[in-house]
């Protein structure tokens, strides 16, 4: 009290006739949305709040925004603890959206929902707010400044600027899940009991959704025995009967505590919507959030091929994606990129058809000149982040909800425009290798070469004795190779005199030898040595017998 009295005395001595904003009860500028969601400036608004214990008539009050002034009148009466919204546009029309569409039920009528009935119908005024900085001032009927709210940066798109409390001079951006709290207590204002949450992460792991929620005790009291319920509500068109999937006990949380809650869900389809709900408390706006959750048919799009190191006069990196679901998908909000940055796939509405291979090319014209036989569609994204060549990198594909659809991690590239190619011939679609042929197979199912891929060099020979004599029995030997993928390998056959009789052109997981020499001639019966040379590592060998 002494410090406060000294502060007040100093204001009087230096000639300040009005109280500094928010140090007295009354009507205040409480919240401002200057950086509207999206690009619709008609969604800008200002919120007034009556912090006094008396009903206040706003007759003679005015708002000052830059050089514009907006007068209020006797029809504007604020009850204790009441709110008043001044917006640029209330109802949506064919030209632009209005406040009631975004923060109401888009019925073109105000007051027909529980939320809308709690605050008076918003006033419409002609004003403009600058994202990067501005100020809204409120003057009373004596033309004295009674409140102001200022901001000096744009902040997050769609998030309002608000006072931490009605009696504070501190402003910050809203932390509400919806970005703002028009007609409600500010998200930063302390209340006795306030357990809230936000979405930390959503992933798809082996066909299951992994959700991570951030639970925060922002209230003024310890909270115990809270329950977090997860209910599948589906998309609006699903006509799904809501089903409670899980109920999770939230541990005791002291004031200021933050914990991460992780859970896995197995849901049908590509996507569903799950409602996460905490018990009602003194701030209900952060007790619930709807989460887009991947289902067992996720992902709808996958990566299938990558050329990260173009050579031989070709200078165009490209990525191939495939639509594996039953419906067309619009790519407008999808992204792709490397380990550092994601880029927009398309700046315009663009459908990838069910079952279609689509190429994203660094240079469309160069790609089509190099692949004249390609008859699919190819698009050039608005920006391109070049991929690493001979150092590790990651290729990522992300959907319109920010969920990662697919990724390829690699630590090398291949010469002669051999691509990284996904296994599409077996059930192991997680396996990647080099394309069998230079230039890859854009627009077509992959033909993939799989090199050694185990932890240590090892040879398995079956059978140990074979007879390539044309009778249809034991005509060949299978040489299985297990070895680290980052090594370079050579596989050769030697006779007992140490002469090389056959060399494999590439080393695969399984290699077939039919007893022939390099010229295709049948070799004589005898013992032969199969030698796996590991460049820079320990080589290994086995024997095999050609019998009659």
N, C-alpha and C positions, 0 to 999 in steps of 0.2 A: 504493500500500500504506500509506503514512504517513497519508493522508487517511482511508482506511478504518479504520485502527487508532484514530485520534482519534475517529471517529464511534462505534465500538464502545465505547470508554472512556466517552464521554459517556452512552451508554445505561445503562451499569453504574452510573455516578455518580448518575443520576436515578432509579434503582430499577427499571428495566425488566428483568424476569427472563426474558422470552421474546424471541427474536430477532424483529425486524420481519418480516412476511411476505415470503417469496421472496428473502431474503438468505442462506439456508442450504439445502443439499440436503435433500430429503425429500419427503413426500407433500404436495401443495398443491391448493388449489381453483384450477383452471386456467381454467375457462370456465363461463359461466352463460347459459342462455337464459331470460330473464324475459319478454320481449315476444314471445310465441310467434307463429308464422305464422298469420294469420287470427285467429279468435276462440276457438280451442280451447285452453283453459288446460291440458288434459291433455298438451299437447306441451311443457310446461316441463321443463327438466332441468338437472342440475349435473354437471360433469366434474371428476374428480380425476386428478392426474398424479404419478407417482413420478419425481422429479428426481434421485434418488440412484443410486448404483451398486450398491445392495443391494436384495434382496427384502424387502418390508416387510409384516408382518401388521398388519391394521387392527383387531385384537382390542382392544377398549377405546376405540377412536376414536369420536367422535360429531360430527355436523353440527348446528350451531345456526342456525336460520332464524327470525328474529323471536323469538317466545316458544316455538317448537317445537324439539324436539331429536330427532335420529334417530341411533340407536346402530348401529355396525358390529360385526362379530364376527370370529372366527378363520377363517371361511370366505372372508373377503375378504382375499385376498393379492395384492399388486401387485408385479410383476417390475420390474426397472430399465427405465425408459422406458415403463412400462405405463400404461394408462388404465382408469378405472372410471367408468361413467355411472350416476347415480342419477336416475331419471325418475319422473314422477307416474303414468304408465301405459305399459306396454310394448306390449301387443297391442291392436289395434282391435277393437271390438265394435259392436253395433247402436246403441250410445248415443253413443260418442265415439271419436276416433282415438287411436292409441297411437304411441309412439316408433318401433316397428319398421315401421309403415306409411310414415312420412315419411322416416326415415333408413335403412331397410332395404328389403326387397323385398316387404313386405306379404304374406308367406306364413304368418303366424301361427306361425312357427318361427324361433328365433334360431340363427345360426351356419351357415346353408346357403348363404352367399355369401362371396366373398373378403373383402369389407369386414367382414361380421359375424363372421367367424372370427378376425379380428385382435384383437378386444377381448372380454373376458368378457361374458356375458349381463348387461345392465343390471339394477340393483336397482330395485325399486319401493318408493317411500316416500310417505307422506302429508305434503305440504307445499304451500305457496303462495307464489309470488314476486310482488312488486309491480312493475309496469312502470316507474313513475315514479321509483323509488329503492328500494334495499334493500341487504342485506348477507348473505353466507353465510360462516359461520365454521367452521373445522375445529379440533377439540381432540384431543390425543393421549390415550394411556392414563393419563397423569398429570394429565389435565384441564388441560393447558397449551395456550393458543392457539398453533397452529403455522402457520396460514394463514387468510387471509380475502380475499374479493373483494367490492367495493362498486361501486354505480352510483348516479347521481343524476338520471337522466333516462330516458325510454322509448326514445329513439333510433328507428331504423328498424324497422318491423314485420318480425318473423321473423329479425332479426339478433342474434347473441349478444354478450355482453360477455366479453372475453378479456384475459389478460395478454400484454403484448408479448413477454415471455420468462419462463421459470420463475424467473429471478433478478432480475426487475424489479418495481418497485412501480407501474409505469405500466399502466393498463388503457385499452382503447378498444373500439369496436365492430368486429366481424369485417368483413374486406373480401373474404371468400370469395364466389365466385359464387353459392353456395347459402345464404349468410347465416350459416353456422356450420361448425365442424369437429369434431363429437363423435368422440372416439377417434382424432384425428389431430393433428399439429402445428398449433398456432394459426396463423391466416393472417398475423398480424403478426410472428411469430417469424422472425428472419433465418436463412436456410440458405445453404449455399455457392452452389448454382445454383438459381435460381428465376425462370424466365421465365413470366409469367402474362398473362392477357388478360380483358377484359370487353367487353360489347357497348356501343358508344357510340351507334349510331344505325342504324335500318333504315328505308328509304324505298322507295317505288315511283316510278320515273321513266320515263315513256314505255314502260311494259310490262316494264321490267327492274327487278330488285331492286338497290338500292345499299346495300351493307353497309359500316359503319365500325366497326372493332375497335380497341380501345385496348390496345396491347401494352406491358407494364411489366417492367423488369428489377429485381426486388425482392431479388435475391440479393446475394452478397458478391463475385462475380467477373464479369468481362467475358464476354459471350456472343456468339459469332459463328457464322455458317453455320446458323442455325436455319431450319427450314422450317415454314410454316403451311399446312396442308391443309384444304380445304373439301370435304366429302362430303355428297351428298344422301342422306338416310336415310328421308325421308318420314314420314308419320304411321303409327302402329302398324297401322291398318286398311288401309294402302295396299299392303302386301306388296311393297314396293319393294326391288329389289336395290340395295344401296348403290353409288353411283357417285361417284368422285372428280371433282370439277368443276374445281378449280384447286389448284395448289401454288405458294405465294408465298414468295420469299426474304426473310427478315427481315434488315435491315441490322445491322451490328455494333452492339451495345448495351452501353454502359458501365454501371457500377453507378448505379442511380437513374434511368436513361433511360426516357422514355415517348414512344412514337410512335403515330400514327394510321395504320392500314392500311385503304385503301378499295378495294373491288372491286365489279364489277357481275356479276350472274348472271341468266340467262334460263331460267326454269323453267316447266313446264307447270302448269295448274290455277290455282286461286285462291291456295292456300297450299301450302308444303311445309316440311319441316324439314331444315336443313343443320347438320351437325356441323363445328365449327371445332376443329382439333386442333394443339397444339404438341408438340414432342418431350418425352418423359418427362424429368423432372429430380428434384431433391430435394423438390419439392412438386408432386405430380401433380394436386391438387384444383383448381388454377386453370389447368390445361393444356387443358381441353376445355370447350366450351359448345355447347348446342343452340340454334339460332336459328330462330324462325318467320319464314319468308321469303315475301314476296308473289310470285305467279306472273303469267303473261301474262294470266290472266282476272281479275286483281285490278283494281279493287276490287269486292267483291260488292254494296256499297251506295254510292249516290252522292247528292249534293244535287241537287234539281231545281228548287226554287222557294223564295223568301224574301220575306216582307213585314217590312221592318225599320222602316218609318215609317207605322204605321196612322194614318188621318185620317178626317175626315167622321163623327165620333161613334164610330168603332171604335177600340178601345184594346188590341188583342191582336196582338202580334208572333207570327209563326209561321214554321216551317221545314218544308219537305216533303222527305222522303227516299224513294228508290226502290230496291227489291231487284231488281237486274239479273241475279242468278245463278239457277241451276236448283234451288236448295234453300232451305228456310226458314232464317232466321237468328234466333237468340235474342239480344236486345238487352241482356241483364242487365249486361254489363260494357262496353258501348259508351258513348262520350261525345260531346258536341257543345259548341260554345261560340264565343267571339269571339277576338280577338287576345290577350286577357289571361288568360282563365280557361276551363277546360273543366268541364262539368257532366255528371252521370250522366243518361242518357236515361230509364232506368227502374230503380226500386229492386227490381222484381220480375221474375221470368221472363216474357218477352214476345217472342213470335215475330212477325217480319215475314215474310209469305208471299212466295214467289217471284212476281215480277211485280207486287207490291203497291206503291201509293203510300201512305205513312203520314205524317200531319201531326203535328208536335210543336208544341203551342200553349201560349202563355203563360197563357191562360185558356180552358179547354175549353168552358165554358158560353157565354161570349161568342162564341167562334169558331163554334159550332154555331148560335147565334141569327143571326149575320151571314151564314152560309152554309147556309140551310135545305135547299138542294138537294144538299149534300155527303152522299154515302152511304158514304164510306170510314171508316176508323178514325182516331181522333185521341187522343193521349195528352198529359197534362200532366207534364213532367219534375218531379222533386222540387225543383229549383231552376232559376232562369232568369237568365242574364246578358243584360241588355238590349243591343241592338245600336245602334251609332251611326247617326244620321240623315243629316246632311249633311257629315260628316267621314269620312275613310277608316276602314274596318274590315274584319275578316276573319271569315268563318264557317267553322268547322272541324268535321269529322266524323272520329272516331278509333275504331278497332276495339278488341276485347278484348285485343289484344296490345300496344296502345300505338302501332300504326302508323297514320299518317294516311291515311284513306280518300279524302278529298276536301276541297277548300277553295274558297271563293269570296271573292275580294278585290274590294272595290268602293269607289268614292270619291264616290258620290252615291246618293240615293234618288229615287223618283219620286212625283209628286203623285197624288191621287185613288185611292190604294190600288192603283196599278199596282205589280206585284211585279217583283223580279229573277227572270228566267225563263230556264231552260237550253234551248238548241237541241235539240229532240227530233225535228225534222222532216228534218234532213239528217245527213250523216255527221260533221259538225263538232260533236260533243257538248261540246267545250271552250268553245264560244261562248255567251256570256250576253247578254241584252238585257232590255228592258222587256216586260212582258206586253202583248199587243195591246189588251186590254180592262181596265178597272178591275176590281179584286178578284181578278185572276189566275185560275188554273184548278186549285185544289187538288183532288187525287184524279183528275185527268185529264191526258192528254198536253198539253204546253204549246203555246200559240199565242204566238209570240215576235216582238216587233218589234226589229229590229237597226238601230241608228242608225249614223252614220258612225264609222269606226274606224281611220283611217290617220294618218300623221304630219302631213300638211299638206292644206289645203283644195284640192280639185281636182274639176272636172266633166268627165265623158266623155259625149258625146252620140252615140247610134247609133239610126237613121241621121241624117245631118245634114239630109236632105230626106225628107219623108214626105207621104202623101196620104190622109188619113182620109175617103175618099169611099164606103166601103162595098163596094169590090170585092174585099176580102180581101187586098190587097197593100199593104205599108207603111202599115198603118192606125194605127200608134202609134210613138212615139219612147221609147227607154229612156234615162233620165238617171241615170248612175252617179255617186255621191258618195263621195269619199274625203276624210276630214277627221278631226282629233283628236276623240276621244269626249267629252272634258270640256267642249267648247264647246256653245253653244246656236245652233241654225240655223233659218233660214227660207228656203223655196224658193218662188220666184214666177216667173210668166211675164208679160212686158211686151210691149206692141206697140211699133211704131216711134215712136209719139207719147209713150211713157213712161207709158202707162196700164196699171194692173195688170189683167190679163184672167183670170188663174187663180192660185190659191194652194193649195199642197199642205198638207193638215192635219198631216202628220208627215213628217219627212225620214228616208228609209230609204237603205240602201246602193244599192238600185235602185228608181227611181221611174218609173212609166209615165204618159205624157201622150198622150191620144188627140185632141188638137187642139180640145178643148172649152173654153168659158169657165166661169166660176164658176156660172153658171145652167144649165150643161149644154148650151148652144147650140154648134153648130159654128162655129168662127171662120173668117173669110175667108182666102184665100191671101195669102201675104206673109212677111215676115221677122219673127221673134219673138226676144225676148231672154230667155234662161233665167238667172235671177239667184239665186245662193246667198249669202244674207246670213249672215255669221259675227258673232254678237254679241260685241263686245270683241276682234275680230280682223279680219284682212284678208279681205274678201269677193271673190267671183269670178263671172264671167259668161261665157256662150257663146251663140251664135246658132243658130237652127234655122229651116228653111223649110217652110211648108205649101204644097205644090204642088197642081196640079189632079189 
